[in-house]
Amino acid sequence: MAFDVTVTAETAERLRPELDRLVAEFRAMARMLVDALPNPDEDDDIPDEVVAGGRTWWVHWHDPHYCCVDEADVVVEAHIYYPDLVDPWFLLQYAQTAGGHDAVVEACPAGFHDIARLLDLHGV
């Protein structure tokens, strides 16, 4: 099954600064959350919520990821062993919920397929 992908090389190049900012912000948030949460290899008690970055985050553990949602419904999916890992779907969710990333969100009407192509063209 083929998917219509709307992101072109020109779009990716035009959005490079915005995508760089989005990826850097997402990675910083993921690292902050992983640092604030216990390592499940060493602690069986994973809290339902944690305070990090001055916000309360509700934690949904699914090995090896933490899905964290704050009181404003910002979503950050953090891999516990590789917090700098960028999953296209969760990056797009973050862009949609965090605000300030409208150019990237608008460039991805096909959702996952567009953000994945944007990241591939960007070399992430």
MIVO-36111 format. One record per residue: x, y, z of N, C-alpha, C in turn; residue in three letters. Coordinates in nm, 4 decimals. Example, Ala and Ser with C-alpha at 12.3 -4.5 7.8 and 13.67 -1.06 7.14 Angstrom:
SITE       n.xx       n.yy       n.zz      ca.xx      ca.yy      ca.zz       c.xx       c.yy       c.zz   code
SITE     1.3190    -0.5690     0.7800     1.2300    -0.4500     0.7800     1.3200    -0.3300     0.7800    ALA
SITE     1.2850    -0.2250     0.7080     1.3670    -0.1060     0.7140     1.2900     0.0030     0.7870    SER
***
This chain:
SITE       n.xx       n.yy       n.zz      ca.xx      ca.yy      ca.zz       c.xx       c.yy       c.zz   code
SITE     0.0835    -0.1162     0.0000     0.0000     0.0000     0.0000     0.0889     0.1237     0.0000    MET
SITE     0.0635     0.2127    -0.0906     0.1414     0.3353    -0.1013     0.0692     0.4485    -0.0292    ALA
SITE     0.1462     0.5396     0.0259     0.0904     0.6546     0.0952     0.1313     0.7795     0.0208    PHE
SITE     0.0392     0.8745     0.0128     0.0729     1.0035    -0.0454     0.1500     1.0840     0.0572    ASP
SITE     0.2714     1.1179     0.0220     0.3560     1.1982     0.1090     0.3696     1.3346     0.0442    VAL
SITE     0.3436     1.4361     0.1209     0.3408     1.5701     0.0636     0.4694     1.6485     0.0839    THR
SITE     0.5613     1.5984     0.1640     0.6843     1.6707     0.1942     0.7848     1.6524     0.0810    VAL
SITE     0.8270     1.7626     0.0244     0.9278     1.7618    -0.0809     1.0636     1.7990    -0.0227    THR
SITE     1.1673     1.7786    -0.1017     1.3015     1.8179    -0.0588     1.3078     1.9689    -0.0348    ALA
SITE     1.2360     2.0450    -0.1162     1.2333     2.1905    -0.0995     1.1666     2.2294     0.0323    GLU
SITE     1.0567     2.1609     0.0652     0.9891     2.1873     0.1921     1.0814     2.1553     0.3088    THR
SITE     1.1485     2.0421     0.3001     1.2400     2.0018     0.4075     1.3508     2.1045     0.4259    ALA
SITE     1.4042     2.1538     0.3176     1.5111     2.2532     0.3278     1.4589     2.3839     0.3865    GLU
SITE     1.3412     2.4257     0.3446     1.2810     2.5486     0.3964     1.2533     2.5377     0.5462    ARG
SITE     1.2151     2.4180     0.5912     1.1801     2.3974     0.7317     1.2972     2.3560     0.8203    LEU
SITE     1.4156     2.3482     0.7632     1.5317     2.3011     0.8393     1.5490     2.3740     0.9732    ARG
SITE     1.5449     2.5069     0.9796     1.5622     2.5735     1.1103     1.4516     2.5376     1.2097    PRO
SITE     1.3272     2.5324     1.1620     1.2161     2.4979     1.2498     1.2261     2.3537     1.2978    GLU
SITE     1.2665     2.2627     1.2092     1.2804     2.1222     1.2481     1.3970     2.1049     1.3455    LEU
SITE     1.5077     2.1752     1.3217     1.6204     2.1705     1.4158     1.5751     2.2125     1.5555    ASP
SITE     1.4983     2.3205     1.5633     1.4496     2.3716     1.6914     1.3542     2.2716     1.7565    ARG
SITE     1.2644     2.2135     1.6777     1.1697     2.1146     1.7297     1.2419     1.9921     1.7845    LEU
SITE     1.3351     1.9372     1.7079     1.4078     1.8170     1.7514     1.4893     1.8467     1.8771    VAL
SITE     1.5564     1.9608     1.8804     1.6361     1.9962     1.9985     1.5469     2.0118     2.1216    ALA
SITE     1.4334     2.0751     2.1059     1.3403     2.0943     2.2172     1.2843     1.9604     2.2655    GLU
SITE     1.2459     1.8753     2.1707     1.1923     1.7429     2.2036     1.2955     1.6594     2.2791    PHE
SITE     1.4195     1.6597     2.2301     1.5247     1.5829     2.2963     1.5531     1.6358     2.4363    ARG
SITE     1.5529     1.7669     2.4526     1.5764     1.8248     2.5852     1.4649     1.7855     2.6817    ALA
SITE     1.3418     1.7871     2.6347     1.2291     1.7468     2.7185     1.2400     1.5987     2.7549    MET
SITE     1.2730     1.5144     2.6592     1.2851     1.3703     2.6849     1.3956     1.3430     2.7864    ALA
SITE     1.5117     1.4088     2.7699     1.6215     1.3899     2.8663     1.5811     1.4358     3.0057    ARG
SITE     1.5126     1.5497     3.0144     1.4687     1.6016     3.1437     1.3757     1.5012     3.2120    MET
SITE     1.2836     1.4439     3.1375     1.1886     1.3499     3.1964     1.2550     1.2191     3.2357    LEU
SITE     1.3438     1.1678     3.1513     1.4154     1.0442     3.1862     1.4988     1.0658     3.3112    VAL
SITE     1.5621     1.1819     3.3227     1.6427     1.2119     3.4412     1.5570     1.2224     3.5676    ASP
SITE     1.4315     1.2641     3.5534     1.3443     1.2828     3.6688     1.2761     1.1542     3.7140    ALA
SITE     1.2779     1.0521     3.6285     1.2069     0.9280     3.6586     1.3040     0.8173     3.6966    LEU
SITE     1.2580     0.7212     3.7762     1.3458     0.6105     3.8138     1.3734     0.5185     3.6959    PRO
SITE     1.4868     0.4534     3.7007     1.5201     0.3538     3.6003     1.4447     0.2257     3.6357    ASN
SITE     1.3595     0.1769     3.5485     1.2797     0.0582     3.5824     1.3640    -0.0682     3.5989    PRO
SITE     1.4887    -0.0657     3.5535     1.5783    -0.1798     3.5756     1.6240    -0.1863     3.7209    ASP
SITE     1.6186    -0.0714     3.7890     1.6674    -0.0635     3.9262     1.5567    -0.0392     4.0282    GLU
SITE     1.4388    -0.0007     3.9826     1.3299     0.0342     4.0741     1.1979    -0.0135     4.0147    ASP
SITE     1.1281    -0.0994     4.0856     1.0003    -0.1516     4.0375     0.8854    -0.0534     4.0575    ASP
SITE     0.9086     0.0518     4.1339     0.8023     0.1461     4.1665     0.8098     0.2676     4.0739    ASP
SITE     0.7348     0.2633     3.9642     0.7305     0.3755     3.8703     0.6134     0.4649     3.9133    ILE
SITE     0.6402     0.5921     3.9421     0.5325     0.6800     3.9890     0.4318     0.7095     3.8776    PRO
SITE     0.3109     0.7447     3.9188     0.2083     0.7840     3.8223     0.2300     0.9257     3.7720    ASP
SITE     0.3040     1.0035     3.8495     0.3329     1.1405     3.8081     0.4680     1.1832     3.8629    GLU
SITE     0.5231     1.2841     3.7988     0.6521     1.3379     3.8402     0.6507     1.4883     3.8102    VAL
SITE     0.7226     1.5644     3.8903     0.7391     1.7067     3.8630     0.8755     1.7243     3.7972    VAL
SITE     0.8738     1.7844     3.6808     0.9981     1.8095     3.6056     0.9797     1.9378     3.5256    ALA
SITE     1.0805     2.0207     3.5251     1.0721     2.1466     3.4525     0.9633     2.2386     3.5043    GLY
SITE     0.9314     2.2240     3.6339     0.8301     2.3084     3.6944     0.6868     2.2692     3.6606    GLY
SITE     0.6692     2.1533     3.5986     0.5351     2.1068     3.5607     0.5133     1.9660     3.6133    ARG
SITE     0.3882     1.9329     3.6379     0.3525     1.7968     3.6739     0.3264     1.7182     3.5463    THR
SITE     0.3862     1.6017     3.5388     0.3711     1.5132     3.4229     0.3110     1.3813     3.4702    TRP
SITE     0.2061     1.3369     3.4039     0.1507     1.2055     3.4309     0.2273     1.1055     3.3466    TRP
SITE     0.2651     0.9953     3.4074     0.3577     0.9002     3.3471     0.2840     0.7716     3.3110    VAL
SITE     0.3020     0.7321     3.1865     0.2481     0.6051     3.1381     0.3680     0.5226     3.0916    HIS
SITE     0.4037     0.4236     3.1694     0.5210     0.3411     3.1420     0.4829     0.2296     3.0468    TRP
SITE     0.5563     0.2192     2.9369     0.5458     0.1027     2.8502     0.6855     0.0762     2.7968    HIS
SITE     0.7413    -0.0294     2.8506     0.8806    -0.0681     2.8285     0.9190    -0.0607     2.6821    ASP
SITE     1.0254     0.0052     2.6474     1.1200     0.0821     2.7287     1.0954     0.2332     2.7201    PRO
SITE     0.9712     0.2720     2.7168     0.9368     0.4139     2.7011     0.8544     0.4653     2.8180    HIS
SITE     0.8676     0.5949     2.8400     0.7764     0.6690     2.9250     0.6972     0.7611     2.8333    TYR
SITE     0.5664     0.7543     2.8380     0.4836     0.8548     2.7730     0.4407     0.9496     2.8831    CYS
SITE     0.4780     1.0749     2.8697     0.4508     1.1728     2.9737     0.3596     1.2816     2.9179    CYS
SITE     0.2577     1.3161     2.9953     0.1611     1.4183     2.9551     0.1489     1.5171     3.0695    VAL
SITE     0.1651     1.6461     3.0383     0.1552     1.7459     3.1450     0.0135     1.8007     3.1553    ASP
SITE    -0.0054     1.8952     3.2473    -0.1389     1.9499     3.2729    -0.1962     2.0257     3.1531    GLU
SITE    -0.1123     2.0653     3.0595    -0.1585     2.1329     2.9378    -0.1745     2.0352     2.8214    ALA
SITE    -0.1635     1.9054     2.8503    -0.1753     1.7976     2.7507    -0.0602     1.7936     2.6503    ASP
SITE     0.0553     1.8463     2.6904     0.1755     1.8315     2.6083     0.2236     1.6876     2.6248    VAL
SITE     0.2516     1.6225     2.5118     0.2918     1.4818     2.5116     0.4392     1.4702     2.4757    VAL
SITE     0.5144     1.3988     2.5609     0.6543     1.3676     2.5327     0.6729     1.2179     2.5541    VAL
SITE     0.7191     1.1501     2.4544     0.7503     1.0071     2.4638     0.9018     0.9960     2.4745    GLU
SITE     0.9495     0.9398     2.5848     1.0930     0.9336     2.6098     1.1389     0.7887     2.6209    ALA
SITE     1.2378     0.7528     2.5428     1.2985     0.6197     2.5518     1.3953     0.6220     2.6690    HIS
SITE     1.3794     0.5277     2.7638     1.4589     0.5360     2.8868     1.6074     0.5146     2.8646    ILE
SITE     1.6446     0.4370     2.7655     1.7870     0.4097     2.7423     1.8483     0.5052     2.6405    TYR
SITE     1.7664     0.5586     2.5515     1.8138     0.6476     2.4452     1.7215     0.7689     2.4361    TYR
SITE     1.7260     0.8600     2.5331     1.6319     0.9719     2.5318     1.6471     1.0649     2.4117    PRO
SITE     1.7591     1.0584     2.3416     1.7753     1.1408     2.2217     1.7133     1.0768     2.0971    ASP
SITE     1.6616     0.9552     2.1116     1.5963     0.8877     2.0005     1.4725     0.9673     1.9598    LEU
SITE     1.4576     0.9891     1.8307     1.3431     1.0653     1.7805     1.2527     0.9710     1.7020    VAL
SITE     1.1382     0.9396     1.7602     1.0357     0.8610     1.6926     0.9462     0.9595     1.6179    ASP
SITE     0.9294     0.9433     1.4864     0.8521     1.0422     1.4099     0.7113     1.0668     1.4651    PRO
SITE     0.6393     0.9615     1.5005     0.5026     0.9781     1.5493     0.4987     1.0635     1.6763    TRP
SITE     0.5879     1.0327     1.7710     0.5866     1.1058     1.8970     0.6421     1.2468     1.8816    PHE
SITE     0.7338     1.2663     1.7886     0.7802     1.4024     1.7606     0.6648     1.4861     1.7078    LEU
SITE     0.5849     1.4305     1.6172     0.4708     1.5039     1.5634     0.3679     1.5304     1.6729    LEU
SITE     0.3436     1.4328     1.7594     0.2520     1.4560     1.8723     0.3012     1.5707     1.9590    GLN
SITE     0.4320     1.5718     1.9865     0.4886     1.6809     2.0656     0.4688     1.8145     1.9936    TYR
SITE     0.4987     1.8195     1.8653     0.4840     1.9434     1.7882     0.3395     1.9929     1.7917    ALA
SITE     0.2454     1.9007     1.7847     0.1037     1.9377     1.7847     0.0570     1.9848     1.9214    GLN
SITE     0.1137     1.9318     2.0282     0.0637     1.9633     2.1622     0.1433     2.0722     2.2336    THR
SITE     0.2691     2.0899     2.1988     0.3539     2.1863     2.2696     0.3313     2.3297     2.2241    ALA
SITE     0.2882     2.3464     2.1005     0.2720     2.4806     2.0470     0.4044     2.5370     1.9988    GLY
SITE     0.3967     2.6337     1.9104     0.5169     2.6991     1.8599     0.5846     2.6272     1.7452    GLY
SITE     0.5189     2.5237     1.6939     0.5786     2.4456     1.5848     0.4813     2.4321     1.4678    HIS
SITE     0.4037     2.5384     1.4460     0.2986     2.5345     1.3446     0.3505     2.5057     1.2044    ASP
SITE     0.4661     2.5596     1.1685     0.5180     2.5391     1.0329     0.5428     2.3906     1.0063    ALA
SITE     0.5981     2.3206     1.1047     0.6238     2.1768     1.0872     0.4927     2.1005     1.0848    VAL
SITE     0.4018     2.1306     1.1754     0.2725     2.0612     1.1802     0.1966     2.0818     1.0496    VAL
SITE     0.1918     2.2037     1.0011     0.1199     2.2342     0.8771     0.1823     2.1659     0.7557    GLU
SITE     0.3120     2.1388     0.7607     0.3805     2.0720     0.6493     0.3554     1.9218     0.6484    ALA
SITE     0.2818     1.8716     0.7492     0.2612     1.7271     0.7636     0.1136     1.6885     0.7640    CYS
SITE     0.0391     1.7211     0.6590    -0.1027     1.6845     0.6579    -0.1250     1.5335     0.6532    PRO
SITE    -0.0266     1.4580     0.6050    -0.0378     1.3118     0.6031     0.0188     1.2511     0.7321    ALA
SITE     0.0381     1.3347     0.8340     0.0786     1.2863     0.9651     0.2132     1.2161     0.9677    GLY
SITE     0.2103     1.0920     1.0180     0.3325     1.0147     1.0375     0.4176     1.0077     0.9113    PHE
SITE     0.3564     0.9835     0.7995     0.4326     0.9649     0.6752     0.5072     1.0915     0.6357    HIS
SITE     0.4442     1.2062     0.6564     0.5108     1.3320     0.6234     0.6230     1.3647     0.7215    ASP
SITE     0.5987     1.3484     0.8504     0.7048     1.3805     0.9473     0.8217     1.2837     0.9314    ILE
SITE     0.7930     1.1576     0.9004     0.9012     1.0605     0.8783     0.9836     1.1010     0.7564    ALA
SITE     0.9168     1.1433     0.6510     0.9893     1.1880     0.5306     1.0699     1.3144     0.5615    ARG
SITE     1.0112     1.4060     0.6347     1.0814     1.5292     0.6713     1.2092     1.4957     0.7491    LEU
SITE     1.1989     1.4024     0.8445     1.3161     1.3621     0.9207     1.4183     1.2904     0.8332    LEU
SITE     1.3723     1.2054     0.7419     1.4650     1.1362     0.6505     1.5400     1.2372     0.5643    ASP
SITE     1.4677     1.3336     0.5087     1.5328     1.4340     0.4251     1.6259     1.5236     0.5058    LEU
SITE     1.5969     1.5352     0.6328     1.6778     1.6187     0.7228     1.7977     1.5424     0.7791    HIS
SITE     1.7949     1.4085     0.7664     1.9052     1.3283     0.8162     1.8972     1.2994     0.9652    GLY
SITE     1.7782     1.3028     1.0228     1.7615     1.2738     1.1661     1.7241     1.1277     1.1808    VAL
***
